């Protein structure tokens, strides 16, 4: 199980390394001290050979035959000239990367570009490039500090969170014995969705799961399938995403999106977790079932808000859900992955294209 303390500890470690790298860049700019940048590889080694981090990031330095460093005089070439860096995320972090709008891959790309620029010493005569890297690094530091502050606040509220989770468990036990039950007339929200142009909700799965869905009478949560011994031929998530759902107490919900083309679909295809993904269209009246909750972004994110809240639903940016995800800004990409969480099961009658 992923521990919150471990996450924070590793994030703080990354932040400390970034601070050291920023000092190197500052010195290179203010003192024209490009040679000190050869120490950059020491910082990389400390970061990517860390016992916790190296589980999730492939890191390798190899020699290359030619490099643009050859254009510069010998006294400008450090001991790490003609080096090439390999950095890539593990499959587990690929999933998290998709959830967090590709911030991790952007950070990895920053590390790669910075290493290449320093290694070939091209930035020695290009202060503007140095300044650009420094500005990007400072933005990353601010983002990470905000992440730590946010998680610290969540940790301080853990007792209240545990109380709410216990209350939710009692409520779910009641739902389990009640079957499919609708909310009161005053609580129905499906008509609100239709007024805002949302005529269907969506869930993608592998085509090889369809027969099982038909045979068992609907879509079921991961927790329900595990408890009942139901085999999922191609589950969309992996063990890591399952752990994230457990941390959010979201394992006993079927998750639906407002967008037909979910960005996570390309991730599961690339990682071969699905061979032939199909998108199921779900009737919007499913949100009127008792136990249904809403989430303002991908429910696996640490900062996601998950609850039954009419105002949360009403404030979702419905105008985004038909747009091209790749053309959206960072905050829009987060909102694009807003979800509906249906408690335990979605009966077949709600699935329009089965």
N, C-alpha and C positions, 0 to 999 in steps of 0.2 A: 504494500500500500504506500502511495506517495504521501509523505508527511509534509505538512505546511512548514514546519521548522526547517526541514531540509531544503525546500524550495527557496525560502527566504535566505538561508545561509549561502546557497549557491548564487543567488541573484546578487547578494552583497559582495561576494567574491568577484563576480564579473565586474561589478561597479568599481571595485578597488583597482582591478587591472586596467580598466578604461581610464581611470584617473592617472595612473602611471603613464599610460600612452599619451594622454593629453599633455602631461608635463614635457614629454619628449618633443611633441609637436610645438608646444609653446617655445621651448628652447631653440628649436630649429628656425622658428619665425623671428623671435626677438634677438637671438644672438647669431643668426646665420650659421648655426651649428648642425650641419647635415650629418656629420660623422656620428654624432650621438644617437642618430636614428638606428644605427646598427644594433643598439640594445633592444630594438623592437622585438627581435626574434626571441630574446630572453623572456619578454612579457608573454609572447604567444606560447612558448613552452610551458610557462608556469600555469597559464590558463587552460590550455587544451590537453595537458598531461595530468591535470587534476583528476583524482580518482573518480569523483562523481561526474564531472563533465565529459571525460573521455568515453563514458558509456554511450553517450548520445551524439558525439561529434567525431567524425573521422578526420584526423589531422596528420599530415605528412609533408615533410620538406624533402625535395629531390633536386638533384643537379640537372641543369640543362646545358645544351651545347652552346647556344648563343643567346645574348640578351642585349637590350639597348644600353646596358651599362658599359659596353665596349666602346661606345662613342665618347666616353669620358676618360680623363687622364687617370693613371694608376693610383695616384695619391687620393683620389676620390672613391676608389673601390674598396669597400669593406670586406671582411672575411666571409660575408654571406652573399657575395656577388654570384651570378649565375645560379640562383636558386629559384625553385618553383614551389608554390604552396598548394596543397590539396586540402580543402575544407568542405565537408558535406554533413548534412543532418541525418540522423538515424531515422528509420521508418516511424518510430514512436514520436519523434519530434516533428516529423513531417505532418502528422495529424494535428499536433498542437499548433504548428505553424499556420495551417489553414484556418484553424479556429481564431487565431490572433492576427488575421489579415496579413499574413506573410511577414510579420515583423522579425521573426527569427532568421528567415532566409535573407532578409535585407541586412540584418546585423552580420551574418556570415559573409555576405557579398562585400560589405564595408571592410571587414577584416582582410578579405582577399585583395581588394583593390589597393588598400593602404599598403599591404605587404609588397605588392608588385611595384607600386610607385616608389617606395623607399628602396627596395632591392636594386632597381635599375638606376636609382639616383636621378631620375628625370626631374624630380621636384626640386633638385638643388638650384636649378635656374628657373623655377616656376613657383614663386611664392604664392601666387593666387591659388594654385592647386593645394598647397599646404593649408592655406587659410580655409579653403572649402572643406577639406577633410576635418579640420579642427571644428568648424561650425557644425558639421554633421555629428561629430562625436559628442559635442556639448548637448545637442538635441537628444541623442541616445541616452546620455547620462540623466537628463531631466526626466525622460520617460521612465527610466528604471527607478529613479528615486520616487516618482509618483506611485509606481507599482508597489514599492516597499511600504510606503505610507498607507496605501490602500489596504494591503494585507495585514499591516499592524492593527489598523482600525477593526478589521474583521476579527482578528485574534482576540482583541479586547472585548468583543461582543459575543465571544464563544458560548458563555453560560446561557445567555438569552437565546442564542441560536439553538443550543441543545434542547432547551425547554420547548421551543417552537417545533423542533423535529419530533420530540416525544408526542406533542399534541397532534402533529400531522400523522404520526404512525397510528394513533388511536382512531383518528378520522378515517384513515385508509382501511383499517380493520373493519370499520363500519361499512365502508363502501364495498368491501370484498363480499360481505354477506347480503348486500342489498341488490346486487346485479346492476344492470344499466338503468340509471335513474336520471331524469331531466331536472334542471334547475327550475325554480319558480318562474312564472311568466315575466315577472319584473326583472329577472336576471338574464333573460335570453339576449344573446349578443350576435347571433348569426345574421340577423337582418342588418345590423350595423356594418358588418363586413361587406355585405352585398351593396350597401349604399356607398361604400368606399371602393367599389370596383373589384372586390375579392370574391370571386364566385366559386373558387375551389382552394383547398389546401393540398399540400403535396408531401409524398414520402417516397424516397427512392430505395429500391432493393434489387437484388439480382433476380433475373428471370427464373433461375432454378429454385427460388423460394416460393414462387407463385402457387405451385401445386399444394405445398404445405399450408399456405395461407387459406386456400380454398377448403382443404380437407379439415382444418381445425376451426374454421368458421370466422376468421378475421386476422387482424394484425395484433400481435401481443408484445408486451414489453420484454426486454432482455431478462429481467428478474423473474417474470412469470414463466418464461420458457425454461430457464434454469431450474426453477422449483418443480416444474411439471415434467422435466426430462425431455422437452421438445428440442430437437436438433435444428439449428439454423445453418443451412448449407453454406451460405456466404453472408456472414454478419458484416454490416457496414463498418463497425468499429473494431478495435483490437483490445487487448488486455489493458493497455495504457489508458485508452479512452473510457473503458469500463471503470477503472479506478477513479478517473475524474468524475464520472457520473455518480459514483458512490460518495465522493466528497461533497457533491451538490445534492445528495439524496434524490437523484433523478433516475435511478435504475428501473423503477417500476412504472415508467411512463413511455408511451409511444410518442416520438417527436415528429412534428409536422412543420413544414416551412410554408411561407407565403409565396415563395418564388419557385417556379417550375425547374429552373436550372440552378441547382444549389452548387456553390463553389467547392463543397466537400466531395462532390461526385467525382470530379477530376482527380482528386487525391486518392480515393479508394480504387479508381481504375488504374492509376499509375503504379500503385503499390500491389496491384493484382488481388485485392481483397474481394473484388467482384469481376466476373467475366463479361456479363451482359446486363448492365443496369437498366432497369425500367422505372418509369415514374408513375406512381399510383396517384390518381386524383381522388381526393377525399371531400365528401360533402361538408360544407361549412357548418351545418347544424351539429357537427360533432363537438363544437365548442360549447354547446348548451348542455352537454352531459355533466353531471355532478363529478367533481374531482379534477376537471380540466383547469390547467393553469396557463399563464402566458409568460413569455420571457422576452426581454428587450433586445437580446442578441443571442449568439450561440450559447446554449445552456451550459456547455462545458467550461466556458470562460469563468475565471475566478471572480470577475466583477459583474457577472450576469445577475439580473434581478428576476427571480422566479416566484410568481405568486398569482392567485386569482385576484385581479385588480382591474376593474373596468377602465379606470383612468390610464393605467399602463397600456392597455389595448388601444384606447382611443388616441393616445399620443404617439402611436407607431407611425413612421413615415410611409404610408401606403403608396405614395407616388413613386417610391424607389423600386418596388418589387418587380416591376416589368422592365427595368433598365438593365443595361449591360454592366455586369459586376466589375469588369476590368476598367471601366471608365469612371468609377466612383472614387470619391475621396476616402481617406482612412476612416473617419467617423461614420460615413455612409456605408462603407463595407461592413462595419460592425452591425449597424442597424439592419442591413440587408439580410442578415442571418437570424433575425428575430424568429421565435418559434412558438408553436402551440404544443403543450404537453398534455396528452390525453391519458388519464389514469388507466393503466394495466392493459386495456384492450380496445380495439376499434372493430366492431362487428362488421361482417361482410356487406350488410346493407348500406353502409356509409361509403364503401369503395365503389366509385362510379365505373371504372374501366376494368373490372374483373368479371 
